[in-house]
Amino acid sequence: MDTAVVWFRDDLRVTDNPTLADAVAAADRVVPVYTFDPRRRGDGEYGPAKHAPHRTRFRREAVLALRGALRERGGDLLVREGRPADVVPSVASEVSADAVFAATKAAPEELAAESAVRRALGAGVDVERRWTHTLYHPEDLPTPPADMDDTFTPWRKAVEAATEVRAPVPAPESVPVPDGLAAGEVPTLPELGVEAPTDDDRAVLRFEGGEPAGMARVESYVWEGDHLREYRETRNGLLGADYSSKLSPWLAAGCLSPRWVHREVERYEAERVANEDTYWLVFELMWRDFFQFQFRKHGAAFFAPGGIRDADAGWRRDREAFRRWAAGETGVPFVDANIRELNRTGYMSNRGRQNVASFLADALRIDWRWGAAYFESRLVDYDVASNWGNWAYQAGVGNDSRDRFFDVCSQAEYYDDDAEYVKTWLPELEGLPPEYAHRPWRLSEGEQADYGVGLGVDYPEPMLDVEARYEELA
């Protein structure tokens, strides 16, 4: 064909990007385009804005990095503001495109955007969709996503027994873009509706968007730090850069391909060591795949109050209780510390996510979708399937669901036994012994005076009798 438009979405990379590679192979000229949709700046259905500052900054940096990579190959990235259904057909018309190539995701908003673009393009322009964001390709699975098991372990075993990971696709050497196109400016953060976030020196990382930054993280964590050999042992950490790989932001925005990461793991296993720890990173990539394919199977059911199980849970909709949870003012230190880390840095450990989600859904019985939407706004590594799938799982309305909850006090004492994490994010508790830092409500009035921590003054009173609540749940 003569000209193809490549509509970039959550595939902001040039390495192992079949959408871009296939367009370059098929067309004489290629027009890459990215659109900043103004609807992402408003409030979401459950209250929080779709994109808070850290997530917005990461996305903007990823777009800038993609433009740089394309320019290194003689191409460019057209950047526009507007709804994709307006922008993509307009660009296609301007360059007389024969086809639009785009990555697809099986989630309602993403599919609705694709459908709107297809309708606006009309019959004269082909739409070439590519599946680019999972470790395994759906065409290679032993069972199609529509018929897959809703429980992870049997699905994982079946896939591992029958399916190989495809080799990553090399980045194109050149991207032939037509002359005379206005590239457009990448909007500033204020133009995108947010102020630049303040970096916090307590953050585990300063997550920088883009493929080069993602590859640099792999180099730092896997090769220079040699941390992969102990990944499973350390992955439940809470402080520091290297207790886990922290590749999720780059995977979520498509700055890194899971197949490329898998190849790096295989190379590490061949050159250094292969053990249960190295396998565990691939295991977690498979968990990520599982939710992507579950969304292909169940779709919008993941956003219903009862999830894919259609459970009648009777969720509470207490806005004041939710406000305290979202502000890190519950009076339960392990919950508050994790939420404050999220609010200040855009990131939270996996252990923290499980606990704060359980506290909202199990202890407070607040509509779990409010929490999922809050994570959508704040997390620099937000991915629709991973986020909503994991929240539904924890709320008991999703996959592998069972009657289970996290006792956040016991979890805190196990994973933060010296209370270093809690005290890092709640410095008002710095002077307390660990047992009181995790359960400050046990302080007598005299002890509060001795330690200089007044409940309801220096740190909030707990919003419920959390220990009694967990006895009820047990």
C-alpha positions as CSV (number, residue, x, y, z in Angstrom):
1,M,0.0,0.0,0.0
2,D,1.0,3.6,-0.4
3,T,0.3,5.2,3.0
4,A,-0.5,3.8,6.4
5,V,-1.4,5.6,9.7
6,V,-0.1,4.1,12.9
7,W,-2.3,5.0,15.8
8,F,-0.3,4.6,19.0
9,R,-2.2,3.9,22.2
10,D,-0.7,1.8,25.0
11,D,2.2,0.6,22.8
12,L,4.6,3.5,23.1
13,R,7.8,1.7,21.9
14,V,9.5,0.7,18.7
15,T,11.0,-2.6,19.8
16,D,8.7,-5.6,19.6
17,N,5.8,-3.5,18.3
18,P,4.1,-5.5,15.6
19,T,1.7,-2.7,14.9
20,L,4.6,-0.4,13.8
21,A,6.6,-3.2,12.2
22,D,3.7,-4.5,10.1
23,A,2.8,-1.0,8.9
24,V,6.4,-0.2,7.9
25,A,6.6,-3.6,6.0
26,A,3.2,-3.0,4.3
27,A,3.3,0.7,3.3
28,D,5.7,3.0,1.3
29,R,5.0,5.8,3.8
30,V,4.0,5.6,7.5
31,V,2.3,8.3,9.6
32,P,2.6,7.6,13.3
33,V,0.1,9.6,15.4
34,Y,-0.7,9.9,19.1
35,T,-3.7,11.8,20.4
36,F,-4.2,13.3,23.9
37,D,-7.9,12.8,24.5
38,P,-9.3,15.7,26.6
39,R,-11.9,13.4,28.1
40,R,-9.0,11.9,30.2
41,R,-8.7,15.2,32.1
42,G,-12.1,15.2,33.6
43,D,-13.5,13.3,36.6
44,G,-14.2,9.6,36.2
45,E,-17.5,7.9,36.8
46,Y,-16.7,7.3,40.5
47,G,-15.2,10.7,41.3
48,P,-11.4,10.8,40.9
49,A,-9.9,12.3,37.7
50,K,-8.8,9.8,35.1
51,H,-5.2,10.9,35.2
52,A,-3.5,12.4,38.3
53,P,-0.1,14.2,38.0
54,H,2.3,11.2,38.3
55,R,0.5,9.2,35.8
56,T,0.1,12.1,33.4
57,R,3.8,13.0,33.7
58,F,4.8,9.4,32.9
59,R,2.6,9.3,29.9
60,R,3.9,12.6,28.6
61,E,7.5,11.5,29.0
62,A,6.7,8.2,27.2
63,V,5.2,10.1,24.2
64,L,8.3,12.3,24.0
65,A,10.6,9.3,24.1
66,L,8.6,7.6,21.3
67,R,8.9,10.7,19.2
68,G,12.6,10.7,19.8
69,A,12.9,7.0,18.8
70,L,11.0,7.6,15.6
71,R,13.1,10.6,14.7
72,E,16.2,8.6,15.1
73,R,14.8,6.3,12.4
74,G,14.0,9.2,10.0
75,G,10.4,9.4,11.0
76,D,8.3,11.5,13.4
77,L,5.3,11.3,15.7
78,L,2.3,13.5,15.0
79,V,0.9,14.7,18.3
80,R,-2.7,16.0,18.4
81,E,-5.3,16.9,21.0
82,G,-8.8,15.6,20.6
83,R,-10.9,12.6,20.5
84,P,-9.4,9.7,18.5
85,A,-12.5,9.4,16.4
86,D,-11.9,13.0,15.3
87,V,-8.1,13.0,15.1
88,V,-7.3,9.7,13.5
89,P,-9.7,10.0,10.6
90,S,-8.6,13.6,10.0
91,V,-4.9,12.5,9.7
92,A,-5.9,9.6,7.5
93,S,-7.8,11.9,5.2
94,E,-4.9,14.5,5.1
95,V,-2.4,11.8,4.0
96,S,-4.9,9.8,1.9
97,A,-4.2,6.7,4.0
98,D,-5.0,3.2,2.7
99,A,-5.1,1.8,6.2
100,V,-4.9,2.6,9.9
101,F,-2.8,0.2,12.1
102,A,-3.6,0.1,15.8
103,A,-3.0,-2.0,18.9
104,T,-6.2,-3.3,20.5
105,K,-7.2,-4.0,24.1
106,A,-10.2,-6.0,25.2
107,A,-11.7,-3.4,27.6
108,P,-14.9,-1.4,27.1
109,E,-13.5,2.1,26.8
110,E,-10.6,1.0,24.5
111,L,-12.9,-1.0,22.3
112,A,-15.4,1.8,22.1
113,A,-12.7,4.2,21.0
114,E,-11.7,1.7,18.2
115,S,-15.2,1.3,17.1
116,A,-15.7,5.1,16.9
117,V,-12.5,5.5,14.8
118,R,-13.6,2.7,12.5
119,R,-17.0,4.3,12.0
120,A,-15.5,7.7,11.3
121,L,-13.0,6.3,8.8
122,G,-15.7,4.8,6.7
123,A,-15.4,1.9,4.2
124,G,-12.5,3.3,2.2
125,V,-9.8,2.8,4.9
126,D,-8.9,-0.5,6.3
127,V,-8.3,-0.9,10.0
128,E,-5.5,-3.3,10.9
129,R,-5.7,-4.4,14.6
130,R,-2.8,-6.0,16.4
131,W,-2.6,-7.6,19.8
132,T,0.7,-6.4,21.3
133,H,0.6,-6.2,25.1
134,T,0.7,-9.8,26.5
135,L,3.4,-12.4,26.9
136,Y,1.4,-15.0,24.9
137,H,-0.5,-14.2,21.8
138,P,-4.2,-15.2,22.0
139,E,-4.0,-17.1,18.7
140,D,-1.4,-19.4,20.4
141,L,-3.3,-20.3,23.5
142,P,-4.5,-23.9,23.9
143,T,-8.0,-22.6,24.7
144,P,-9.4,-19.4,23.2
145,P,-10.0,-16.6,25.7
146,A,-13.7,-17.0,25.4
147,D,-13.5,-20.6,26.7
148,M,-10.6,-20.2,29.1
149,D,-10.7,-21.3,32.8
150,D,-11.7,-18.6,35.2
151,T,-9.1,-19.9,37.7
152,F,-5.5,-18.9,37.2
153,T,-3.6,-22.1,38.1
154,P,-5.2,-24.6,35.7
155,W,-5.0,-21.9,33.0
156,R,-1.3,-21.3,33.6
157,K,-0.4,-24.9,33.6
158,A,-2.3,-25.6,30.4
159,V,-0.6,-22.6,28.7
160,E,2.9,-23.5,29.9
161,A,2.5,-27.1,28.7
162,A,1.2,-26.2,25.2
163,T,2.4,-22.8,24.2
164,E,5.7,-21.0,23.3
165,V,6.3,-17.3,23.7
166,R,6.8,-15.7,20.3
167,A,10.1,-14.1,19.6
168,P,10.2,-10.3,19.9
169,V,9.9,-8.3,16.6
170,P,13.0,-6.1,15.9
171,A,12.5,-2.4,15.8
172,P,12.3,-1.1,12.2
173,E,15.6,0.4,10.9
174,S,13.7,3.3,9.3
175,V,10.2,4.8,9.4
176,P,9.5,6.6,6.1
177,V,7.2,9.5,7.0
178,P,5.8,11.8,4.3
179,D,7.2,15.3,4.0
180,G,5.4,18.4,5.0
181,L,3.4,17.2,8.0
182,A,3.1,19.3,11.1
183,A,4.4,17.2,13.9
184,G,2.6,19.2,16.6
185,E,3.8,20.1,20.1
186,V,3.5,17.7,23.1
187,P,1.3,19.5,25.6
188,T,2.8,20.6,28.9
189,L,1.5,19.2,32.1
190,P,-0.6,22.4,32.9
191,E,-2.0,22.1,29.4
192,L,-2.9,18.5,30.3
193,G,-4.8,19.8,33.3
194,V,-2.3,18.9,36.1
195,E,0.5,20.6,37.9
196,A,4.0,19.0,37.8
197,P,4.2,16.5,40.7
198,T,6.7,17.1,43.4
199,D,9.3,14.4,43.7
200,D,9.6,12.8,47.1
201,D,12.9,11.5,48.3
202,R,11.1,8.6,50.0
203,A,9.9,7.3,46.7
204,V,11.1,3.8,45.6
205,L,12.0,5.3,42.1
206,R,11.5,8.4,40.0
207,F,9.6,6.6,37.3
208,E,10.5,8.2,34.0
209,G,8.3,7.3,31.0
210,G,9.6,5.9,27.7
211,E,11.2,2.9,26.2
212,P,14.8,3.9,27.0
213,A,14.0,4.5,30.6
214,G,12.3,1.1,30.8
215,M,15.2,-0.7,29.2
216,A,17.5,1.1,31.6
217,R,15.5,-0.2,34.5
218,V,15.9,-3.7,33.2
219,E,19.6,-3.2,32.9
220,S,19.9,-1.7,36.4
221,Y,17.7,-4.3,38.2
222,V,18.5,-7.5,36.2
223,W,22.1,-7.1,35.0
224,E,23.9,-4.5,37.1
225,G,22.2,-5.2,40.4
226,D,21.8,-8.9,39.8
227,H,18.6,-8.9,41.7
228,L,16.6,-11.4,39.6
229,R,18.3,-14.3,41.3
230,E,16.4,-13.4,44.6
231,Y,13.3,-11.9,43.1
232,R,10.7,-14.2,44.8
233,E,12.4,-13.8,48.2
234,T,12.4,-10.0,48.1
235,R,9.2,-9.2,46.1
236,N,7.1,-8.5,49.2
237,G,9.4,-5.6,50.3
238,L,8.1,-2.1,51.0
239,L,11.1,0.3,50.9
240,G,13.8,0.8,48.3
241,A,14.2,0.5,44.6
242,D,15.2,-3.2,44.3
243,Y,12.8,-5.4,46.3
244,S,10.9,-6.0,43.1
245,S,11.5,-5.3,39.4
246,K,9.1,-2.4,39.2
247,L,8.7,-2.8,35.5
248,S,4.9,-2.4,35.7
249,P,4.8,1.3,34.7
250,W,6.6,0.6,31.4
251,L,4.6,-2.5,30.7
252,A,1.3,-0.7,31.3
253,A,2.1,2.1,28.9
254,G,3.6,-0.3,26.4
255,C,7.1,1.2,26.7
256,L,8.3,-2.4,27.2
257,S,7.0,-5.5,25.7
258,P,6.5,-8.5,28.0
259,R,8.0,-10.7,25.3
260,W,11.2,-8.6,25.3
261,V,11.3,-8.8,29.1
262,H,10.8,-12.6,28.9
263,R,13.8,-12.8,26.5
264,E,15.9,-10.9,29.0
265,V,14.9,-13.3,31.7
266,E,15.9,-16.2,29.4
267,R,19.2,-14.6,28.7
268,Y,19.8,-14.0,32.4
269,E,19.0,-17.7,33.1
270,A,21.4,-18.8,30.4
271,E,24.3,-16.5,31.4
272,R,23.9,-16.3,35.2
273,V,21.4,-18.5,37.0
274,A,18.0,-20.1,36.5
275,N,16.0,-20.8,39.7
276,E,12.5,-20.4,41.2
277,D,13.2,-16.7,41.7
278,T,13.9,-16.0,38.0
279,Y,10.9,-18.1,37.0
280,W,8.7,-16.0,39.3
281,L,9.0,-12.9,37.2
282,V,7.6,-14.9,34.2
283,F,5.0,-16.3,36.6
284,E,3.8,-12.7,37.3
285,L,3.8,-11.8,33.6
286,M,1.4,-14.8,33.2
287,W,-0.8,-13.4,36.0
288,R,-0.8,-10.2,34.0
289,D,-1.8,-12.1,30.8
290,F,-4.5,-13.9,32.7
291,F,-6.4,-10.7,33.5
292,Q,-5.9,-9.4,29.9
293,F,-7.5,-12.5,28.5
294,Q,-10.2,-12.5,31.2
295,F,-11.2,-9.1,30.0
296,R,-11.5,-10.5,26.5
297,K,-13.8,-13.1,27.9
298,H,-15.9,-11.1,30.4
299,G,-15.5,-7.5,29.3
300,A,-17.8,-5.0,31.0
301,A,-18.8,-7.5,33.7
302,F,-15.6,-6.6,35.5
303,F,-17.0,-3.1,36.2
304,A,-20.3,-4.3,37.7
305,P,-20.8,-4.1,41.5
306,G,-20.9,-7.9,41.7
307,G,-18.1,-8.4,39.1
308,I,-18.0,-11.5,36.9
309,R,-19.6,-13.5,39.7
310,D,-22.7,-11.3,39.9
311,A,-22.3,-11.4,43.6
312,D,-24.8,-9.5,45.8
313,A,-22.4,-7.9,48.3
314,G,-24.4,-4.9,49.4
315,W,-21.7,-2.4,49.1
316,R,-21.8,0.8,51.3
317,R,-21.4,4.1,49.6
318,D,-20.1,6.2,52.5
319,R,-18.3,9.2,50.9
320,E,-16.8,10.4,54.2
321,A,-15.3,7.0,55.0
322,F,-14.0,6.8,51.4
323,R,-12.5,10.3,51.7
324,R,-10.6,9.2,54.8
325,W,-9.3,6.1,53.1
326,A,-8.2,8.0,50.0
327,A,-6.4,10.7,52.2
328,G,-4.6,8.2,54.3
329,E,-6.5,9.2,57.4
330,T,-8.1,6.0,58.5
331,G,-6.2,5.8,61.8
332,V,-4.8,2.4,60.8
333,P,-1.1,3.1,60.1
334,F,-0.3,0.4,57.5
335,V,-3.3,1.5,55.4
336,D,-2.5,5.2,55.8
337,A,1.2,4.8,55.0
338,N,0.5,2.9,51.8
339,I,-2.1,5.4,50.6
340,R,0.2,8.4,51.4
341,E,3.0,6.7,49.4
342,L,0.6,6.3,46.5
343,N,-0.6,10.0,46.7
344,R,2.9,11.4,46.9
345,T,4.7,9.1,44.4
346,G,2.1,7.4,42.1
347,Y,3.3,4.0,43.3
348,M,2.6,1.4,46.0
349,S,4.0,-2.1,46.5
350,N,1.9,-5.2,45.6
351,R,1.7,-6.1,49.3
352,G,0.4,-2.6,50.0
353,R,-2.2,-2.8,47.3
354,Q,-3.6,-6.0,48.6
355,N,-3.9,-4.6,52.1
356,V,-5.5,-1.3,51.3
357,A,-7.9,-2.9,48.9
358,S,-8.9,-5.5,51.5
359,F,-9.4,-2.8,54.1
360,L,-11.7,-0.8,51.9
361,A,-13.7,-3.8,50.6
362,D,-13.6,-6.2,53.5
363,A,-13.3,-4.1,56.6
364,L,-15.2,-1.0,55.5
365,R,-17.5,-2.7,52.9
366,I,-17.2,0.3,50.7
367,D,-17.9,-0.2,47.0
368,W,-14.7,-1.6,45.7
369,R,-15.1,0.2,42.4
370,W,-14.4,3.5,44.1
371,G,-11.1,2.1,45.2
372,A,-10.3,0.8,41.7
373,A,-11.1,4.1,40.2
374,Y,-8.9,5.9,42.7
375,F,-6.0,3.6,41.8
376,E,-6.8,4.3,38.1
377,S,-6.2,8.0,38.8
378,R,-3.1,7.7,40.9
379,L,-1.1,4.7,39.8
380,V,1.8,5.4,37.4
381,D,1.5,1.7,36.4
382,Y,-2.3,1.7,35.9
383,D,-3.5,-1.0,33.5
384,V,-7.2,-1.5,33.1
385,A,-7.2,-5.3,33.2
386,S,-4.6,-5.7,36.0
387,N,-6.2,-3.0,38.2
388,W,-9.9,-3.9,37.9
389,G,-9.2,-7.6,37.8
390,N,-7.1,-7.5,41.0
391,W,-9.6,-5.3,42.8
392,A,-12.5,-7.6,41.8
393,Y,-10.4,-10.5,43.0
394,Q,-9.8,-8.9,46.4
395,A,-13.4,-7.8,46.7
396,G,-14.6,-11.4,46.2
397,V,-16.4,-10.7,43.0
398,G,-13.7,-11.7,40.5
399,N,-11.4,-14.6,39.6
400,D,-10.2,-17.2,42.1
401,S,-12.4,-15.4,44.6
402,R,-12.9,-17.0,48.0
403,D,-13.8,-15.9,51.5
404,R,-10.5,-14.3,52.3
405,F,-9.3,-11.0,53.7
406,F,-6.1,-9.4,54.8
407,D,-5.8,-8.5,58.5
408,V,-3.9,-5.3,57.9
409,C,-2.5,-5.2,61.4
410,S,-1.1,-8.7,61.3
411,Q,0.2,-8.1,57.8
412,A,2.0,-4.9,58.9
413,E,3.6,-6.7,61.8
414,Y,4.8,-9.5,59.6
415,Y,6.1,-7.5,56.6
416,D,7.1,-4.3,58.5
417,D,8.2,-5.8,61.8
418,D,10.3,-2.9,62.8
419,A,7.7,-0.4,61.5
420,E,10.3,1.3,59.3
421,Y,7.9,1.6,56.4
422,V,5.1,3.0,58.5
423,K,7.4,5.5,60.2
424,T,8.8,6.5,56.8
425,W,5.4,7.6,55.6
426,L,3.9,8.6,58.9
427,P,6.7,10.5,60.6
428,E,4.3,11.6,63.3
429,L,4.7,8.0,64.7
430,E,8.5,8.1,64.6
431,G,8.9,7.9,68.3
432,L,6.6,4.9,68.9
433,P,7.8,1.3,69.5
434,P,6.8,-1.0,66.6
435,E,3.9,-2.6,68.4
436,Y,2.4,0.8,69.0
437,A,3.3,2.2,65.6
438,H,1.1,-0.5,64.1
439,R,-1.6,-0.3,66.7
440,P,-1.5,3.2,68.2
441,W,-5.1,2.9,69.6
442,R,-3.6,0.6,72.2
443,L,-1.7,3.6,73.7
444,S,-3.0,4.7,77.1
445,E,-3.4,8.4,77.7
446,G,-0.3,8.4,79.8
447,E,1.7,6.7,77.0
448,Q,0.4,9.1,74.5
449,A,1.8,11.9,76.6
450,D,5.1,10.1,77.1
451,Y,5.6,9.4,73.4
452,G,4.2,12.8,72.3
453,V,1.6,11.2,70.0
454,G,-2.0,12.3,70.8
455,L,-4.7,10.3,69.0
456,G,-7.1,12.6,67.3
457,V,-4.4,15.4,67.4
458,D,-1.1,14.2,66.0
459,Y,-2.6,11.1,64.3
460,P,-6.2,10.2,63.6
461,E,-8.3,8.0,65.9
462,P,-9.1,4.8,64.0
463,M,-12.3,5.0,62.0
464,L,-13.5,1.7,63.3
465,D,-12.5,-0.9,65.9
466,V,-10.3,-2.7,63.4
467,E,-9.3,-5.6,65.6
468,A,-13.0,-6.4,66.5
469,R,-13.8,-6.1,62.8
470,Y,-11.2,-8.8,61.9
471,E,-12.5,-11.0,64.6
472,E,-16.0,-10.8,62.9
473,L,-14.5,-11.6,59.6
474,A,-12.4,-14.6,60.8
